[in-house]
Structures are given as structure tokens and as C-alpha cells.
Amino acid sequence: MATVRPFAALRPPKSLVEKVSSLPYDVMDHAEAAAMARGNAQSFLHVCRADIDTSEAQIHDEITYAKSSENLQAFIADGTLVRDEKPCYYIYRQMMWGRIQTGIVACASVDEYLNNTIKKHELTRKEKELDRICHFDTCSTQTEPVFLAYRKHEGIACVMREWIKFHKPDYDFKTDDGVSHILWKVDDDAAIAAIRQGFTEVPALYIADGHHRTASSAAVSARRRAAHPDFSGEEEFNFLMAVIFCDEDLFIMDYNRVVRDLNGLSETDFLAKISEKFDVTPVAVSENGYAPKQKHEFGMYLGGNWYSLIAKAGSFDAEHPIESLDCAILQANLLAPVLGIADPRTDARIDFVGGIRGIPELERRCREDGNAVAFALYPVTMADLFKVADAGEIMPPKSTWFEPKLRSGLFLHEIEK
């Protein structure tokens, strides 16, 4: 059973939504954020990346978190952000490359995150958690949502379909990256009750993206509970803002690897060594390079040529939720034993390339950036993610790349009013 409840969002009026909305705080560096917000005093980056109004050297200083809060309060005071009058659900649709994903914006239970009803599949880094803890706590607001998934529930899907069919959206705009963002406010009591009831029949929610934001929201909740020992459990700080998508809608892209050198091997010796665990076949390709066609196949760019690598039977446990993942197969059979990359989290010789950049980016990283070899991976599926999370396991680093990214500034959750 999942507790998913409506909330009264802070959000921009329709006339300002395109000016306010921004990319998430963690997909750009300081200079990129400053450039994106330049000339736009209403960009949400002034809230989620207030270092553009302090300095790059003060990204994690108290002065920057205080500036986030100051800017947020200014946005509320001048009408850039307006609080809805009653708790609502919100239907958020994104369209990219002809694909559609439609989710419910709502509040999920912190307690259910703590008891693993909201399931995890990644480790978090304490320094990244601390940044959002300070940000959320200082602002008393969850400024960006967590990205959750659930196995399809037809009752919830039916309510969403009917609402979209008979209501005009509150927002409908396209961003510079070509992604359309559409939002409907669900404020009818019967529809709200139906959605809430539907989620009580969902056994579990899964973190698709946003493990650090989830952990940070839980940590801030613990702080607020300690400060209010008589808390009832119904206070807003007991809940975290999320966009919750049905698994069938979601699109996981490949997450690829480039490696700086061949660990002292010649190309000939390298090919001989990897042939022990992979069937290696040269492939003729177009200008777009070679993307693997199935699980356990890899595209490899080496010496200006593309190869297909297929993991040999016996080189991995096909039934194990982690060892059967392609990123784990590559790590266990090639990256560690052949290239000497024992820990991809810390080894500076390896880098990761999100699938949104395309396979040609792997070629460019080798030709222009001096990398010796690149690997294109077949994308992880939602079934893989659910299998790992259900087993209580943790995916290897850089396993999933979700697109499109959730837009920031469309809705905020105040945790103490």
C-alpha cells in the first residue's frame, strides 16, 4: 500500500511558467546555470541554484542557502509563485521524440521511504545529500520533486485519462530542448479520492531518479520531527514531493562508458584478452556508430573501428538481479580484469556518457578527447530496476539514464507554513 496524498502547490501563473521553469539544479555547473538565467530575473534557477546570485566559491555556503530562501520568498511576494487554495493532485505530461509519459504530482510518505515501501536501487553520497538538506531546510520547501515509478494500476490510469479528456491544461509549453510540458490541476473531490484510493492498492513505489533528494527530504523530516516532538504525522514535513509515473510510460536510455587507456596493452593484445569472455565481431556502421541490439551485447569503439561484443555463456549469472545487468557484466569481465578499473566510482580513467548525447559522442570522445576505447550498452529496463529494488540490491553506478528530465519550478511543496 502506498500513501500518496494531494497538496497545495506553490507554482507560477500560466503567464509566467515559461520564464520560471528551468532544468533541474544538478544537470549543469555554475557557469552554465548563470548563462541559462542571464536576463531572466524570474528563472527558477535563482531559487534552486542561488549560487548564481552569490558566487561559485559559495555554492555550499550558508549565504547561498539563505539566498535561495530569500529569492523564494520574493517570488511568492511578487506573484511569480502562487499557492493553490486547496490540496490537489496534478497530472504532469511530458512529450519527447513522439513519446509520452504522464505522471501524478503528489506527496509520498517519508515513513514509507524509511520502511522501504518506497524502494531504492542506488547508493547516495553524503555530501550531495547535505547540500539538498541545507537547501530544503533553509527554504522550508521541497523545491524540486523526486521521480518515482509504480507498476501500472488501471484505476489510476482511468482517472487520469478521463480528467485529461474533459479538462484544459493549466500549462502547455515546449522548452528549448524540444520537450513539451503539460500540467492539469485535479481539484475535484471525487477524482482526488479515486486517485488516493488507487494508490492504496499499489504495493510499492520505486525511486527512478532522485535518490539524493529523497534522502534529503527524509533527513529534513527527521529534523522537523525532533523540533516538534508532539508531531501528529499529518504535517507537511512528513511527506516528500514526487512525480509518480506508471512503469509502462518510462524511457530509460543507455548509459555508456569511455576509458582513457588500454592499461598498457596493445590493441591486438586487448582484443585477444576480451575474446576470452566475449564473442568479438567487427561491424560495418553508418555515421551514427553501433548501438547494441539486445541485452548482453555491447558496442565497442576501438582504433577507429566498431565491434560487437556478446558476453559468452558462463561469464555471468543470468538469474542474479545484479550480475545479469550489462553494466555489471562489462565491469566484471572487462573493465576490472582487463583494464584494471576496480572501482568505477573513483577511477579517473573511466567516464560515463548519458545516452541523450548519442552514440557519435563516444566516437568524438575517443577522436578528440584522447580516450582509447568506448563501450555502448543496451539500456536497462524498468523490469530490471524493479527486480533489483525488490531484491533489496543496489545497482552499479551509472546504470540508468532517464529522459526527459523533470522540469523545475512548475510546482513546489512547502513543508512548514
C-alpha positions in Angstrom: 0.0 0.0 0.0 1.3 3.4 -1.0 0.3 6.6 0.8 0.1 9.3 -1.9 -1.7 12.4 -0.9 -2.6 15.8 -2.6 -1.0 19.1 -1.6 -1.4 22.8 -2.2 1.4 23.5 -4.6 3.3 26.7 -5.0 3.5 27.3 -8.7 3.8 30.0 -11.3 0.8 31.5 -13.0 0.3 30.4 -16.6 1.6 33.7 -18.0 4.9 33.2 -16.3 5.5 29.5 -16.4 7.9 29.5 -19.4 10.0 32.2 -17.7 10.1 30.5 -14.4 10.7 26.8 -15.4 14.3 25.6 -15.5 16.3 22.4 -15.8 17.0 20.6 -12.6 19.6 22.0 -10.3 22.1 19.1 -10.8 22.4 18.9 -14.6 24.6 22.0 -15.0 27.6 23.6 -13.4 27.7 27.2 -12.0 28.7 28.9 -15.3 26.0 27.0 -17.3 23.3 27.9 -14.7 24.4 31.6 -14.7 24.2 31.6 -18.5 20.7 30.0 -18.6 19.3 32.5 -16.1 21.0 35.6 -17.6 18.5 38.3 -18.3 15.7 36.4 -16.6 15.0 37.5 -13.1 12.2 35.0 -12.8 14.1 31.9 -13.7 13.7 29.3 -11.0 17.5 28.8 -11.1 17.6 31.8 -8.7 16.0 29.5 -6.2 17.4 26.1 -6.9 20.9 27.4 -7.9 21.2 30.6 -5.9 25.0 30.4 -6.3 24.4 32.4 -9.5 23.4 35.3 -7.2 26.3 34.7 -4.7 29.4 33.1 -6.2 30.7 29.9 -7.5 33.0 29.7 -4.4 30.0 29.9 -2.1 27.8 27.1 -3.7 27.6 25.2 -0.4 27.9 28.1 2.0 25.1 29.2 4.3 24.9 32.5 2.5 23.8 30.7 -0.7 21.1 28.6 1.1 19.9 31.9 2.7 19.8 33.5 -0.8 17.7 30.6 -2.1 15.2 31.2 0.7 15.3 35.0 0.1 14.6 34.6 -3.6 11.8 32.1 -3.0 10.1 34.5 -0.6 10.5 37.3 -3.1 8.9 35.1 -5.8 5.9 34.5 -3.5 5.6 38.2 -2.6 5.6 39.4 -6.2 3.3 36.7 -7.6 5.9 34.8 -9.5 4.8 31.8 -7.5 1.3 31.4 -6.2 -0.1 28.9 -3.7 -3.1 26.9 -4.7 -6.1 27.3 -2.4 -6.7 23.6 -1.6 -4.7 20.4 -1.7 -4.8 18.9 -5.3 -3.2 16.3 -7.4 -1.5 17.5 -10.6 -1.2 15.5 -13.8 2.2 16.2 -15.5 2.7 15.0 -19.1 6.0 15.2 -21.0 6.4 14.6 -24.7 9.8 13.9 -26.3 10.6 12.4 -29.7 7.0 11.4 -30.1 6.9 9.5 -26.8 4.6 10.5 -24.0 4.9 9.9 -20.2 2.2 11.0 -17.8 2.5 11.1 -14.1 0.8 12.3 -10.9 2.4 15.1 -8.9 1.7 14.4 -5.2 3.3 13.8 -1.8 4.6 10.4 -0.8 5.2 9.3 2.8 8.6 9.8 4.3 7.9 6.8 6.6 7.3 4.6 3.6 10.7 5.6 2.3 12.2 4.7 5.7 10.4 1.3 5.8 11.2 0.5 2.1 7.7 0.7 0.8 9.4 3.3 -1.5 12.2 1.2 -2.8 15.7 2.3 -3.6 18.3 1.0 -6.2 21.2 3.4 -5.7 23.6 4.5 -3.1 23.8 8.1 -2.1 26.8 10.3 -1.4 26.6 12.2 1.9 28.0 15.5 0.5 25.2 15.6 -2.1 22.6 14.7 0.5 23.9 17.5 2.8 23.6 20.1 0.0 19.8 19.4 -0.5 19.3 19.0 3.2 20.6 22.5 3.8 18.6 23.9 0.8 15.3 22.3 1.7 15.6 23.0 5.4 16.6 26.7 4.9 13.8 27.2 2.3 11.3 25.2 4.4 10.2 23.9 0.9 11.0 20.9 -1.3 11.9 22.9 -4.4 12.2 20.0 -6.8 10.4 16.7 -7.0 11.6 13.1 -6.7 11.0 10.8 -9.7 9.0 7.7 -8.7 7.6 4.8 -10.6 5.0 2.1 -10.0 3.6 -0.9 -11.7 0.6 0.1 -13.8 -2.8 0.4 -11.9 -5.7 0.6 -14.3 -7.9 2.6 -11.8 -5.4 5.4 -11.6 -4.8 5.4 -15.3 -8.6 5.6 -15.9 -9.0 8.7 -13.7 -6.1 10.4 -15.4 -7.4 9.6 -18.9 -10.9 11.0 -18.0 -9.5 14.1 -16.4 -7.3 14.9 -19.4 -10.2 14.2 -21.8 -12.6 16.7 -20.2 -10.3 19.5 -18.9 -8.0 22.0 -20.4 -4.4 22.0 -19.1 -3.1 24.8 -16.8 0.3 24.7 -18.6 1.2 23.7 -22.1 4.6 24.8 -23.4 7.7 23.5 -25.2 11.2 24.1 -23.9 14.3 24.8 -26.0 15.3 21.1 -26.0 12.0 20.2 -27.8 10.3 18.6 -24.8 6.6 19.6 -24.3 5.4 20.0 -20.7 1.7 19.9 -19.9 0.1 20.2 -16.5 -3.5 19.7 -15.3 -4.7 20.6 -11.8 -7.0 17.9 -10.4 -9.2 19.7 -7.8 -12.4 17.7 -7.9 -13.0 15.9 -4.6 -14.3 12.7 -6.3 -11.3 12.5 -8.6 -8.9 13.2 -5.7 -10.5 10.4 -3.7 -10.3 8.0 -6.6 -6.6 8.7 -7.1 -5.8 8.4 -3.5 -7.7 5.1 -3.2 -5.9 3.8 -6.3 -2.5 4.2 -4.8 -3.6 2.4 -1.6 -3.8 -0.6 -4.0 -0.2 -0.1 -5.3 2.1 -2.4 -3.3 5.2 -0.3 -3.6 6.7 2.8 -5.2 10.2 2.8 -6.7 12.7 5.7 -6.9 13.6 6.0 -10.6 15.7 9.2 -10.2 16.3 11.5 -7.3 17.8 9.3 -4.5 19.6 12.2 -3.0 16.5 14.4 -3.0 14.6 11.6 -1.3 17.2 11.0 1.3 17.5 14.7 1.9 13.7 15.1 2.3 13.7 12.3 4.9 16.6 13.9 6.8 14.8 17.3 6.9 11.7 15.5 8.1 13.7 14.0 11.0 15.0 17.4 11.9 11.5 18.8 12.0 10.2 15.9 14.0 12.9 16.4 16.5 11.9 20.1 16.7 8.2 19.2 17.1 8.2 16.1 19.4 4.4 16.3 19.5 4.0 15.9 15.7 0.9 14.1 14.6 2.3 12.6 11.3 0.0 14.7 9.2 2.3 17.8 9.0 3.7 18.5 5.5 7.3 17.8 6.7 6.3 14.1 6.9 5.8 13.9 3.2 8.0 14.4 0.1 7.0 15.8 -3.3 7.2 13.5 -6.2 6.1 12.9 -9.8 4.9 9.3 -9.9 4.9 7.6 -13.3 3.5 4.2 -14.4 6.3 1.9 -15.5 4.9 1.4 -19.0 5.4 5.1 -19.8 9.0 5.4 -18.8 12.0 5.5 -21.1 15.5 4.5 -19.8 18.3 5.4 -22.2 21.7 3.7 -22.4 24.5 4.9 -20.1 27.8 4.4 -21.8 31.5 4.3 -20.9 34.7 5.7 -22.2 38.2 4.7 -20.9 41.3 6.7 -21.1 43.8 3.9 -21.9 44.2 0.2 -22.5 46.1 -0.5 -19.3 49.4 -0.9 -21.1 48.0 -3.3 -23.7 48.3 -3.1 -27.4 45.1 -3.2 -29.4 45.9 -6.7 -30.5 46.6 -8.0 -27.0 43.5 -6.2 -25.7 41.3 -7.8 -28.4 42.8 -11.2 -27.5 42.1 -10.8 -23.8 38.5 -9.7 -24.1 37.8 -12.6 -26.6 38.1 -14.9 -23.6 34.8 -13.7 -22.2 33.1 -12.1 -25.3 32.4 -13.0 -28.9 34.1 -10.1 -30.7 32.9 -9.3 -34.2 33.9 -6.2 -36.3 30.9 -4.4 -37.6 30.4 -2.0 -40.5 28.4 1.0 -39.4 26.9 4.2 -40.6 27.9 7.7 -39.4 25.8 7.1 -36.2 28.1 4.3 -34.9 27.0 1.0 -33.5 24.3 0.6 -30.7 23.8 -2.9 -29.3 20.6 -4.7 -30.4 20.0 -6.8 -27.4 20.8 -7.5 -23.8 24.3 -8.8 -23.1 25.6 -7.3 -26.3 28.0 -4.2 -26.3 29.2 -1.9 -29.0 32.9 -1.1 -28.7 34.8 1.7 -30.5 38.5 1.0 -30.7 41.1 2.3 -33.0 38.6 4.0 -35.3 36.5 0.8 -35.7 33.3 -0.6 -34.2 32.9 -4.1 -32.8 30.0 -6.1 -31.5 30.8 -7.8 -28.1 28.4 -10.6 -27.0 29.0 -12.0 -23.5 29.7 -15.7 -23.6 27.5 -18.1 -21.7 29.0 -18.8 -18.3 30.6 -15.4 -18.0 27.7 -14.2 -15.7 24.8 -15.4 -13.7 21.7 -14.8 -15.8 19.4 -15.2 -12.8 21.1 -12.8 -10.5 19.4 -9.3 -10.4 22.8 -7.5 -10.3 25.2 -9.8 -12.1 22.9 -10.2 -15.1 22.9 -6.4 -15.7 25.0 -5.4 -18.7 27.0 -2.7 -16.7 27.9 -5.4 -14.2 28.9 -7.9 -16.9 31.1 -5.3 -18.5 32.7 -4.4 -15.2 33.3 -8.0 -14.0 34.6 -9.4 -17.3 36.4 -6.5 -18.9 36.7 -3.2 -17.1 38.2 -4.7 -13.9 40.2 -7.7 -15.1 41.5 -6.3 -18.4 41.6 -2.6 -18.0 42.3 -2.6 -14.2 39.3 -0.4 -13.2 38.4 -1.9 -9.9 36.1 0.9 -8.7 34.4 2.9 -11.4 33.1 5.4 -8.8 36.6 6.6 -8.1 38.8 5.7 -11.0 39.7 8.8 -13.0 40.5 6.7 -16.1 36.8 6.0 -16.8 34.0 8.4 -17.6 30.3 8.0 -18.3 28.3 9.3 -21.2 24.5 9.6 -21.0 22.5 8.2 -23.9 20.9 11.5 -24.6 24.3 12.5 -26.2 24.1 9.8 -28.8 26.5 7.1 -29.9 28.5 9.5 -32.1 29.6 11.2 -28.8 31.5 8.1 -28.0 33.5 8.4 -31.2 34.1 12.0 -30.5 35.4 11.4 -27.0 37.9 8.9 -28.5 39.0 11.0 -31.5 39.1 14.4 -29.8 39.4 13.9 -26.1 42.1 11.2 -26.2 40.2 8.2 -24.8 41.4 4.8 -26.0 38.1 2.8 -26.1 34.4 3.4 -25.7 31.5 1.0 -24.9 27.9 1.4 -25.8 25.5 -0.5 -23.6 22.0 -1.8 -24.1 19.6 0.2 -21.9 18.4 -1.2 -18.5 14.7 -1.9 -18.4 12.1 -0.9 -15.8 11.7 -4.7 -15.1 15.5 -4.8 -14.3 15.1 -1.8 -12.0 12.1 -3.3 -10.2 13.9 -6.7 -9.9 17.0 -5.1 -8.3 14.9 -3.0 -5.9 12.6 -5.8 -4.9 15.7 -7.9 -4.0 17.0 -5.1 -1.8 20.0 -4.8 -4.0 21.9 -1.8 -5.3 22.6 -1.2 -9.0 26.2 -0.5 -10.1 27.0 3.2 -10.6 25.7 5.0 -13.7 23.2 2.2 -14.6 20.2 4.3 -15.7 19.7 7.5 -17.6 16.1 8.7 -17.7 14.8 11.1 -20.3 13.1 13.5 -20.3 14.2 15.2 -17.1 11.5 16.7 -14.9 11.3 20.4 -15.3 11.9 22.5 -12.1 9.8 25.4 -10.9 6.4 24.1 -12.0 5.4 23.0 -8.5 6.9 23.3 -5.0 5.9 21.7 -1.7 6.1 23.9 1.4 6.9 21.7 4.4 6.1 24.2 7.2 3.8 27.2 6.9 
